[in-house]
Amino acid sequence: MQYNIVGDTLPAVICTLNPKESMITQNGGMAWMTPNMKMDTTTNGGIGKAFGRAFTGEKMFQNIYTAQGGSGMIAFASSLPGCIRAFPISPGRDMIVQKKGFLASETTVTLSVFLQKKLGAGFFGGDGFIMQRLSGSGVAFVEFDGYVVEYELQPGQQLVVDTGYIAAMDATCQMDIQSVPGIKNALFGGEGLFNTLVTGPGKVYLQTMPINQLAGSIRPYIPTSS
């Protein structure tokens, strides 16, 4: 499989597949393709895994597209303004990504639910409690909100992040919550009561415009029905 990511704020990834090569995407993720791409809708692992994917914000069923009778082309487009990143997944190099971040991948990549083990991250970490784990072997495409900034954390090195800005991280990273210091800061600072604390080693991928921030910014300009 070869791919090319095109576009700036509304990108798409165009994949060229060899004969009989397949890709998998969330239900409804395909944007355009050549006529020889055969679609097969599946639970991809049984009803248990289907419910697990639904828990992460994805649809229960996935579509597998296979090139028939020669090479084929298929494109997957982002659902919101942002960017698409390609991640090579291999045994021992899993990725943890935000809910609904998965766009498409080779069929040898497995998408499953990732739950934070620490109760603090679960109750106060927002969407960080329920994330997606990408494992197996192959290339996976993930969509992010806005621009992506990368940080390589060394063992024990930490980064404080506002809730919702963590787009992805290596599975070697740990995530917990940290309260905003000072009652005045917490109540009037506009940053909420808690931040997310990420601890290395591993890479962290931060997005500049989480969808909840975007929604809050445009909400005052949406006319209300009378």
Stockholm file with secondary structure:
# STOCKHOLM 1.0

chainA/1-226         MQYNIVGDTLPAVICTLNPKESMITQNGGMAWMTPNMKMDTTTNGGIGKAFGRAFTGEKMFQNIYTAQGGSGMIAFASSLPGCIRAFPISPGRDMIVQKKGFLASETTVTLSVFLQKKLGAGFFGGDGFIMQRLSGSGVAFVEFDGYVVEYELQPGQQLVVDTGYIAAMDATCQMDIQSVPGIKNALFGGEGLFNTLVTGPGKVYLQTMPINQLAGSIRPYIPTSS
#=GR chainA/1-226 SS CEEEEECSSSCEEEEEECTTCEEEEETTCEEEECTTEEEEEECSSCHHHHHHHHHTTSCSCEEEEEECSSCEEEEEECSSSEEEEEEEEBTTBCEEECTTCEEEEETTEEEEEEECSSHHHHHHSGGGGEEEEEEESEEEEEEEESCEEEEEECTTCEEEECTTCEEEEETTCEEEEEECSSHHHHHHSSSCSEEEEEESSEEEEEESSCHHHHHHHHGGGSCCCC
#=GC SS_cons         CEEEEECSSSCEEEEEECTTCEEEEETTCEEEECTTEEEEEECSSCHHHHHHHHHTTSCSCEEEEEECSSCEEEEEECSSSEEEEEEEEBTTBCEEECTTCEEEEETTEEEEEEECSSHHHHHHSGGGGEEEEEEESEEEEEEEESCEEEEEECTTCEEEECTTCEEEEETTCEEEEEECSSHHHHHHSSSCSEEEEEESSEEEEEESSCHHHHHHHHGGGSCCCC
//
